């Protein structure tokens, strides 16, 4: 399947500099934000205002985005002409003689965004509308430890093609949220400990060649972060982190209004920060990684040693339910799990002082009760600072949908050159 005659977008490419540096007095350089970066920031503010508040007039968008009326016209008019946004019917003004306002919102007929969630052994694909609605969801499984890469690619293409065939017109592009170590600049999955078949796979080039569409890839936790930023608890926040626990542990940072990626997208390997010197051997080859004491394999081993029935099915959600029914063992294990998650957050808090953390994956399945346990342990462990409040929340949308929306958000941000 190919979508021909697609416009060329610069996806997944980082501009060398988003700032201009001018010489100041006394030899001190003065750094100014460039006009292009200012435009990216303003476009992002307008889209976030629409996501947060629904259809709004130009005047309301100008107020919410903190820009003047002339600037707002320069932001929204190109997106209206491109078909991304649409103006609704005029709404009579409350003021006598006032000009009727025309609410602006996402065009329901605009091209959608392709999204892929790729984790060891499983694939999810969907289309995402500009307003965040998920359509044409497909799921598939593959052998993560197999050696037949062609078999994996056949499953991937068949699943994604089934989704894309439901689009009424060519999507803007395809965003991929992938587990493992990702080179987001070059579109390569560098390594996946739990899925060797994916290691070294140049998936972006393969899918771009197959579909003739722009493709961008990023680390799964960063896609969760972008999903939080646009559609979840990260709305309106300038600094926060997303933390994921499951078969593995990962995370991502949003710092001062930008996603932090590190060199070639290598930042965010939080599961492999060491919390216990000479601790248990990790899949990565080191000892005492955070992942060895705060992910599902640890939780289920502990459950087996404590004599839980069917320990292989233990989750945070099950522990919360059994603790509520009076099980002291479940309550104790839940508390230890929360404390181990909190230890890693403690290191982040002491290093970066992010203050706001959104939980995903298994620990989020424990809901507000598990999140509160984590928060209490962080409060006990962290060094207190004046006027510091630490927020630990869960994203109730669900990990899969959040990651898929985040993957779509990667395409949207690249297409519109947004600062995210």
C-alpha positions as CSV (number, residue, x, y, z in Angstrom):
1,X,0.0,0.0,0.0
2,X,1.4,3.4,-1.0
3,X,-0.1,6.9,-0.7
4,X,1.3,8.7,-3.7
5,X,2.0,12.4,-4.3
6,X,2.4,13.2,-0.6
7,X,3.8,16.5,0.4
8,X,7.3,16.3,1.9
9,X,7.4,16.9,5.7
10,X,10.5,17.1,7.8
11,X,9.7,14.5,10.4
12,X,11.9,13.4,13.2
13,X,14.6,15.9,12.3
14,X,15.9,18.4,14.8
15,X,16.8,21.9,13.8
16,X,20.5,22.7,14.6
17,X,19.4,25.7,16.8
18,X,16.2,27.2,17.9
19,X,17.9,30.3,19.3
20,X,19.9,33.3,18.0
21,X,22.9,34.4,20.1
22,X,23.9,38.1,19.8
23,X,26.9,39.8,21.4
24,X,25.9,41.9,24.4
25,X,27.7,44.5,26.5
26,X,30.9,43.6,28.2
27,X,31.3,40.5,26.1
28,X,28.2,38.8,27.5
29,X,26.1,37.0,24.9
30,X,22.4,37.6,24.8
31,X,20.2,34.7,23.7
32,X,17.0,35.5,21.9
33,X,14.3,33.1,20.8
34,X,14.2,33.0,17.0
35,X,11.0,34.0,15.1
36,X,10.6,30.4,13.8
37,X,10.7,29.0,17.3
38,X,8.3,31.7,18.6
39,X,5.9,30.6,15.8
40,X,6.2,27.0,16.9
41,X,5.5,27.9,20.5
42,X,2.5,30.0,19.6
43,X,1.0,27.2,17.3
44,X,1.4,24.8,20.2
45,X,-0.4,27.1,22.5
46,X,-3.3,27.5,20.2
47,X,-3.7,23.8,19.6
48,X,-3.4,23.1,23.3
49,X,-6.1,25.7,24.0
50,X,-8.4,23.9,21.5
51,X,-7.7,20.5,23.1
52,X,-8.3,21.8,26.5
53,X,-11.3,24.0,25.9
54,X,-13.1,22.9,22.7
55,X,-14.2,25.3,19.9
56,X,-13.2,28.9,20.5
57,X,-13.4,32.2,18.6
58,X,-10.2,34.0,17.5
59,X,-10.6,36.5,20.3
60,X,-10.9,33.7,22.9
61,X,-7.9,31.8,21.4
62,X,-5.8,35.0,21.5
63,X,-6.6,35.4,25.2
64,X,-6.0,31.7,26.0
65,X,-2.7,31.6,24.0
66,X,-1.5,34.9,25.3
67,X,-1.1,36.6,21.9
68,X,-2.8,39.6,20.2
69,X,-5.5,39.4,17.5
70,X,-3.1,40.0,14.7
71,X,-0.9,37.2,15.8
72,X,-3.8,34.8,16.2
73,X,-4.9,35.4,12.7
74,X,-1.4,34.6,11.4
75,X,-1.4,31.4,13.4
76,X,-4.9,30.0,12.6
77,X,-5.4,31.2,9.0
78,X,-2.7,29.0,7.5
79,X,-4.1,26.0,9.4
80,X,-7.6,26.8,8.1
81,X,-6.3,27.1,4.5
82,X,-4.5,23.8,4.9
83,X,-7.7,22.1,6.2
84,X,-6.5,21.4,9.7
85,X,-8.9,23.8,11.4
86,X,-12.4,24.9,10.3
87,X,-14.5,27.9,11.3
88,X,-18.0,27.1,12.5
89,X,-21.2,29.1,11.9
90,X,-21.3,32.6,13.4
91,X,-22.5,32.9,17.0
92,X,-24.4,36.1,17.8
93,X,-22.5,38.5,20.1
94,X,-23.7,39.1,23.6
95,X,-23.0,42.8,23.0
96,X,-25.3,44.9,21.0
97,X,-23.8,45.6,17.6
98,X,-20.8,43.3,18.2
99,X,-19.5,41.2,15.3
100,X,-20.7,37.6,15.5
101,X,-17.9,35.3,16.6
102,X,-17.1,32.1,14.5
103,X,-15.8,29.3,16.7
104,X,-12.7,27.5,15.4
105,X,-12.0,23.8,15.9
106,X,-10.3,20.8,14.3
107,X,-11.6,19.9,10.9
108,X,-13.4,16.5,11.1
109,X,-12.6,16.0,7.4
110,X,-8.9,16.7,7.8
111,X,-6.4,13.8,7.2
112,X,-5.9,11.6,10.2
113,X,-2.7,10.4,11.8
114,X,-1.4,6.9,11.7
115,X,-0.2,5.5,15.0
116,X,1.6,2.3,16.0
117,X,2.4,0.9,19.5
118,X,5.2,-1.7,19.3
119,X,6.0,-3.7,22.4
120,X,7.6,-7.1,22.9
121,X,5.3,-9.6,21.3
122,X,2.4,-7.2,20.5
123,X,1.4,-4.6,18.0
124,X,-1.4,-2.1,18.1
125,X,-2.3,0.2,15.2
126,X,-4.9,2.9,14.7
127,X,-5.9,6.1,13.1
128,X,-6.2,9.2,15.3
129,X,-8.2,12.3,14.4
130,X,-6.8,15.7,15.1
131,X,-9.1,16.0,18.1
132,X,-7.6,12.8,19.5
133,X,-10.4,10.3,18.7
134,X,-9.1,6.7,18.0
135,X,-10.4,4.8,15.0
136,X,-9.7,1.6,13.1
137,X,-7.8,0.0,16.1
138,X,-6.1,-3.3,15.2
139,X,-4.1,-5.7,17.4
140,X,-1.6,-8.4,16.5
141,X,1.0,-10.6,18.2
142,X,4.5,-11.7,17.0
143,X,7.3,-13.9,18.3
144,X,9.6,-11.5,20.1
145,X,12.4,-14.0,20.5
146,X,12.1,-15.4,17.0
147,X,14.8,-14.9,14.3
148,X,12.5,-14.4,11.4
149,X,12.5,-10.6,10.9
150,X,10.6,-11.0,7.6
151,X,7.8,-12.7,9.5
152,X,7.6,-9.9,11.9
153,X,7.5,-7.3,9.1
154,X,4.7,-9.2,7.4
155,X,2.6,-9.1,10.5
156,X,3.4,-5.4,11.1
157,X,2.6,-4.4,7.5
158,X,-0.6,-6.5,7.4
159,X,-1.9,-5.0,10.7
160,X,-1.0,-1.4,9.8
161,X,-2.4,-1.7,6.2
162,X,-5.7,-3.0,7.7
163,X,-5.8,0.2,9.7
164,X,-4.7,2.6,7.0
165,X,-7.2,1.2,4.6
166,X,-10.0,2.7,6.7
167,X,-8.7,6.2,6.1
168,X,-10.8,8.3,3.7
169,X,-7.7,10.1,2.5
170,X,-4.0,9.7,3.0
171,X,-2.9,10.3,6.6
172,X,-0.4,13.0,7.4
173,X,2.0,10.3,8.5
174,X,2.7,7.4,10.8
175,X,4.0,7.8,14.4
176,X,5.5,4.8,16.1
177,X,5.8,4.3,19.9
178,X,8.3,1.5,20.4
179,X,9.8,-0.2,23.5
180,X,13.5,-0.6,23.7
181,X,16.4,1.7,22.9
182,X,15.5,4.0,20.1
183,X,17.6,6.2,17.8
184,X,14.8,8.7,17.0
185,X,16.9,10.8,14.7
186,X,17.8,8.0,12.4
187,X,14.6,5.9,12.8
188,X,16.3,2.8,14.1
189,X,15.3,0.4,17.0
190,X,18.8,-0.1,18.5
191,X,18.0,-2.8,21.0
192,X,15.1,-4.5,22.7
193,X,16.2,-7.0,25.4
194,X,12.8,-8.7,25.5
195,X,12.4,-8.8,21.7
196,X,15.7,-9.5,19.9
197,X,13.9,-9.7,16.6
198,X,13.5,-5.9,16.7
199,X,17.2,-5.1,17.5
200,X,18.9,-3.1,14.8
201,X,15.7,-2.7,12.8
202,X,15.5,0.5,10.6
203,X,11.8,0.5,10.9
204,X,11.2,4.1,9.8
205,X,13.0,3.6,6.4
206,X,11.1,0.3,5.8
207,X,7.7,1.8,6.5
208,X,8.4,5.0,4.6
209,X,9.4,3.0,1.6
210,X,6.4,0.7,1.8
211,X,3.7,3.4,2.4
212,X,5.3,6.5,0.8
213,X,4.3,8.4,4.0
214,X,6.3,10.3,6.5
215,X,7.2,8.1,9.5
216,X,8.6,9.1,12.9
217,X,9.5,6.8,15.8
218,X,10.2,7.5,19.5
219,X,10.6,5.7,22.8
220,X,7.4,4.2,24.2
221,X,7.5,6.2,27.5
222,X,8.1,9.5,25.5
223,X,5.0,8.7,23.5
224,X,3.1,8.3,26.8
225,X,4.5,11.7,27.9
226,X,3.3,13.3,24.7
227,X,-0.1,11.7,25.1
228,X,-0.2,13.1,28.7
229,X,0.9,16.5,27.4
230,X,-1.9,16.8,24.8
231,X,-4.7,14.8,26.2
232,X,-4.0,13.8,29.8
233,X,-2.8,15.0,33.2
234,X,0.1,16.8,31.6
235,X,-2.2,19.4,30.0
236,X,-1.0,22.9,30.9
237,X,2.1,21.7,32.7
238,X,5.5,23.0,31.8
239,X,7.5,20.4,33.7
240,X,6.6,16.8,34.6
241,X,7.6,13.1,34.1
242,X,5.8,10.0,32.9
243,X,6.8,6.8,34.6
244,X,5.8,3.4,33.2
245,X,6.0,0.0,35.0
246,X,5.2,-3.4,33.4
247,X,7.4,-6.2,32.2
248,X,10.0,-3.4,32.1
249,X,10.3,0.1,33.6
250,X,10.8,3.4,31.7
251,X,10.1,7.1,31.8
252,X,10.3,10.4,30.0
253,X,10.7,14.1,30.9
254,X,8.9,17.2,29.9
255,X,11.1,20.1,31.1
256,X,10.4,23.8,30.7
257,X,7.9,23.2,27.9
258,X,9.9,20.7,25.9
259,X,10.2,16.9,25.7
260,X,13.7,16.0,26.7
261,X,15.2,13.3,24.4
262,X,18.9,13.4,24.9
263,X,21.5,12.6,22.2
264,X,19.7,10.8,19.3
265,X,16.8,10.1,21.5
266,X,18.8,8.1,24.0
267,X,17.5,9.8,27.2
268,X,14.9,8.2,29.4
269,X,16.4,4.7,30.1
270,X,15.2,5.2,33.7
271,X,14.7,1.5,34.4
272,X,18.4,1.0,34.1
273,X,19.4,3.6,36.7
274,X,20.9,1.8,39.7
275,X,19.0,1.9,43.0
276,X,20.7,-1.1,44.7
277,X,24.4,-1.5,44.4
278,X,25.3,-5.2,43.9
279,X,21.6,-5.9,43.6
280,X,19.9,-8.4,41.3
281,X,21.2,-9.0,37.8
282,X,19.2,-7.1,35.2
283,X,18.6,-8.1,31.6
284,X,20.9,-5.2,30.6
285,X,23.9,-6.9,32.3
286,X,24.1,-4.5,35.3
287,X,23.2,-5.2,38.9
288,X,20.6,-3.4,40.9
289,X,18.7,-1.5,38.2
290,X,15.4,0.2,39.2
291,X,13.7,-2.2,36.9
292,X,14.8,-5.2,38.9
293,X,12.8,-4.1,42.0
294,X,9.9,-2.1,40.6
295,X,8.5,-4.0,37.6
296,X,6.2,-7.0,37.2
297,X,8.8,-9.8,37.2
298,X,10.0,-8.7,40.7
299,X,6.4,-8.3,41.9
300,X,5.4,-11.8,40.8
301,X,8.5,-13.4,42.2
302,X,7.8,-11.8,45.6
303,X,4.2,-13.0,45.3
304,X,5.3,-16.5,44.7
305,X,7.6,-16.5,47.7
306,X,4.8,-15.1,49.9
307,X,2.5,-17.9,48.8
308,X,-0.1,-16.0,46.7
309,X,-2.4,-18.1,44.6
310,X,-1.6,-17.7,40.9
311,X,1.4,-15.4,41.5
312,X,2.0,-15.2,37.8
313,X,-1.1,-13.0,37.5
314,X,-0.4,-10.6,40.3
315,X,-0.8,-6.9,39.4
316,X,-1.1,-3.7,41.3
317,X,-4.9,-3.7,40.6
318,X,-5.2,-7.2,42.1
319,X,-3.2,-6.2,45.2
320,X,-5.4,-3.2,45.8
321,X,-8.6,-5.3,45.5
322,X,-7.3,-8.0,47.8
323,X,-6.0,-5.4,50.3
324,X,-9.5,-3.8,50.4
325,X,-10.9,-7.3,51.2
326,X,-8.7,-7.5,54.3
327,X,-5.5,-9.3,53.0
328,X,-2.6,-8.1,55.0
329,X,-0.2,-9.9,52.7
330,X,-1.6,-8.0,49.7
331,X,-1.4,-4.7,51.6
332,X,2.2,-5.4,52.6
333,X,3.3,-6.3,49.0
334,X,1.5,-3.3,47.5
335,X,3.3,-1.1,50.0
336,X,6.7,-2.6,49.1
337,X,6.0,-2.2,45.4
338,X,5.0,1.4,45.9
339,X,8.1,2.1,48.0
340,X,10.4,0.6,45.3
341,X,8.7,2.8,42.6
342,X,9.1,5.8,45.0
343,X,12.9,5.2,45.3
344,X,13.4,5.8,41.6
345,X,11.2,8.9,41.7
346,X,13.2,10.1,44.7
347,X,16.3,10.1,42.6
348,X,14.5,12.0,39.8
349,X,13.2,14.5,42.3
350,X,16.5,15.1,44.0
351,X,18.2,15.5,40.6
352,X,15.6,17.5,38.6
353,X,13.0,18.6,41.0
354,X,10.2,17.9,38.5
355,X,7.5,17.8,41.3
356,X,4.9,16.2,39.0
357,X,4.8,12.5,38.0
358,X,2.2,10.7,35.9
359,X,2.1,6.9,36.5
360,X,1.4,4.5,33.6
361,X,1.3,0.7,33.1
362,X,0.8,-1.8,35.9
363,X,1.3,0.6,38.9
364,X,-1.3,2.9,37.3
365,X,-3.7,0.0,37.3
366,X,-3.8,0.3,41.0
367,X,-5.5,3.6,40.6
368,X,-5.5,6.5,43.1
369,X,-4.8,4.1,46.0
370,X,-1.5,2.9,44.5
371,X,-0.6,6.4,43.4
372,X,-1.2,7.7,47.0
373,X,1.1,5.0,48.4
374,X,3.8,6.0,46.0
375,X,3.3,9.7,46.9
376,X,3.5,9.0,50.6
377,X,6.8,7.1,50.3
378,X,8.3,9.9,48.1
379,X,7.2,12.5,50.7
380,X,9.0,10.4,53.4
381,X,12.1,9.9,51.4
382,X,12.7,13.2,49.6
383,X,14.6,16.1,51.2
384,X,12.0,18.8,52.0
385,X,12.1,22.2,50.3
386,X,10.0,25.3,51.2
387,X,6.7,25.5,49.3
388,X,7.4,22.2,47.4
389,X,4.4,20.0,46.6
390,X,4.9,16.7,44.9
391,X,2.1,15.4,42.7
392,X,1.8,11.7,41.8
393,X,-1.2,11.0,39.5
394,X,-2.4,8.2,37.2
395,X,-3.5,8.5,33.6
396,X,-6.9,6.9,33.6
397,X,-7.2,6.8,29.8
398,X,-5.3,3.6,29.5
399,X,-1.7,3.0,28.5
400,X,-2.4,1.8,25.0
401,X,-4.7,4.7,24.0
402,X,-2.3,7.2,25.6
403,X,0.7,5.8,23.8
404,X,-1.1,5.7,20.4
405,X,-2.3,9.3,20.9
406,X,1.2,10.3,21.8
407,X,2.6,8.5,18.7
408,X,0.1,10.5,16.6
409,X,1.1,13.6,18.4
410,X,4.7,13.1,17.2
411,X,3.5,13.2,13.7
412,X,1.3,16.3,14.3
413,X,4.1,18.2,16.1
414,X,6.5,17.4,13.3
415,X,4.1,18.3,10.5
416,X,3.2,21.7,12.2
417,X,6.8,22.1,13.6
418,X,5.4,22.5,17.1
419,X,7.5,22.8,20.2
420,X,6.6,19.8,22.4
